[in-house]
Amino acid sequence: IDYNNSNSPKDYIIINLYLGITKVEEFFIKLKDILAYYIAISLYPIYKNYLEA
């Protein structure tokens, strides 16, 4: 690894912030799906006690 490379991007902080924001957005999309799953399971009469086990 050449740490003194003059062709390296100068805005690496902005790039890493953008990548972090996209990871957080993906996490919240999955979290919304999980919450909908738990709500559906808890409202379905047959599986009402399924989440307690």
Order of alpha helices (4+ residues) and beta strands (2+ residues): alpha
